[in-house]
Amino acid sequence: MKSIEKIIGIIAAVVATFIIGARAAAFSVSPMLIEAEAEAGKSYTGVLTVFGDDHKTEFVRLYIVDWDKLPSGEDMELMAGILERSCSLWVTLSESQLEVPAKGAVSVKYSFTVPDGTAGSYWTFIMVEGEKAPEKPVREDDKVQFMVNTQFRYAVRLFVNVGRRGAMQGKIN
C-alpha cells in the first residue's frame, strides 16, 4: 500500500510541476490570416510581425508548407509545392530565422509574384516555429529528474485570389 501511495505522490508532484512550469507561447504572430486580391504577373509584399513575451528572448524559424483540408475538417500539412492550388512556390520570406527579444517585436517581409496566366484562389501556410534550446536539468542526488519541453508553432494562412471574383449567389430552400 505504501508503494502505491508513493507512486501516486510522485505522479501528483510531476503533474503539479508540469502545470506550474508550463506557460503560454513565448511569442505571438500577427496577422494570422492574409487574404490578398492579386493580378497575374504582378508582385506583392506584406509584413508579418513576431512579438516576444515578457520573459525571455525567443529564437524562431520561419518556413512555407502546403496545406489542405481532410474530410474531418482538420488541416493536413504537406511539403511545399505539391498541391495544384498552392502558392507556396511563389512566396519568399525576408528571414528564415529570428531572434525575438523579450517585450520586443521583429518584422518579417513576405513577397510573392503571381505567375502570368494564373486565375483563381491559391493558398499556403507561413509557419512560425519556436526553436527551443536544449536544457540540462540540474542534478540533485537521490532524485529522479526529467524535463518536459514544448515547442510552439503558428500557421499563418495566406490566400491569394487572382483575377476578378464572381458574384456570390445562392438559394436556401
N, C-alpha and C positions, 0 to 999 in steps of 0.2 A: 504494500500500500504506500509506503514511504517513497519508493522509486517512482510510482505513478504521480504522486504529488510533486516530486522533484521535477519530473518531465513537464508537468502542467505549468509549474512555476517558471521553468526555462522558456517554454513556449510563450507564456504571458509576457515575460521580460523582452523576448525578441520582438513580439508584436508591438509592445509599447515603445520600444526603441525605434522600430521602423516608423511608427505613426508620429512620434515626436521628431525624429530625424528627417522625415520626408518634408519637402517643401515644394511649392509650386515651381513651374518652369523658371529657369534663371534668366530668361529673355522672352520677349514677345515680338511679333511682326505685324506691320501694317503697310498696306491693306492686305486682307486675307483673300479678297476676290478682286480680280482685274477683268473688266469687260471692255474690250476695245472695238470700236467701229473702224474698219480699215478699208483701204482700196488696194487692189492688186498692183504690184510694182512699187509701192511706197514703203518707206521706213518709219518706224515709230520708236519712241523712247519713253520710259517711265522710271519711277523710283519706288523702291521698297525701303522701309526703314526698320532696322532691328534695334529694339530698345533693351538696355540692360536692366536688371533688377537692382535692388538696394544693397545687395550683399557682396558680390564679387565680380571680377572680370570673367567673361564667358568667351570661349572660343567656339566659333560657329562655322559650319561648312554649308555651302550652297551648291545645288546641282538641279538638273532638269530630268524629269521622268514623264512617261506617258501614263495615262490612267483611263480606265473605262469603268462602267458600272456592271456589276454582277446582277443576275435576276433578283437576288435578295435585296438589292439597293445599295450594297456595300461597294466601296471603291476598290478597284483592283489595280495595283501599281505594276507597270510594265517598263521594260527598257525603252529609253527614248528613241523615237523614230520608227517604231514598228506598227503603229496604228495608222490607218488610212486618213483619219481626220485629225491627226496630231499636228501641232505647230511647233513641237519641241525642237526640231532641227532648224527652225527659223530664229530661235531665241538665243541671245548671248547675254551673259552677266558680266558686269564690270569687275566683280570679285568672286572668287570661289571659296575663300577663307577670310574670316574676320576675327578681330579681337574687339569685343564689345565691352566697354568699361562699365563698371557698376554705376548706376544712375545716369548713364550716358546713352547715346544713340549713334548709329552708323547707317549712312545711306548707301544703298546699292542700286546702281543703274541697271535696268534691263532694256534690251532693244530687240527689235525684230524687223525683218524685211519680208513682206508678203510677196511670194513668187508671182510673176506675171501669169495670167490665165487662171488664177485661183478665184473661186467663189464659194460661198457657204460659210459654215461655222467650223472652227477648229479649236483645239484645246490642249493644254498640258498642265503639269504641276511644276512650280518652282519650289523645291524642297529647301527648308532652312533647318539645319540639324545641329544641335549642340554636340560638341566633342568633349567628352569627359576625360580628363587626365587621370590615369590610374593612381590610386592612393593605397598606401600600405598601412594596414591597421597598426596601432601602437600595441606592442606585445606586453601583456601582463601575465605573470606566472599563474598557473593553475586556472586559467580562464579560456574557454572556447571562444574563438572570435571568428566573425565573418563580416562581410561588408556587402551591402545592397547598393548598387549604383543604378541610377535611372538616366535615360538619355531621351531628351525631349526633341520632338521633330514637328515642324509645322509644314503643311502643304498649302501653298498659295495657289489658288485656281486661276489660271489665265485662259480666258475665252477670247478668240479673235473672230469677229463676224465680218466677212469680206463681201462687199457689194451691198446693194440695197436690200433692205429687209422687206418681205412681203407683208401685206395687211394680214393681221391675225383675224381669223374668222372661226366661228364655231356655233353650234346649236346644242342646247341641252333639252332633251325631251323628258 
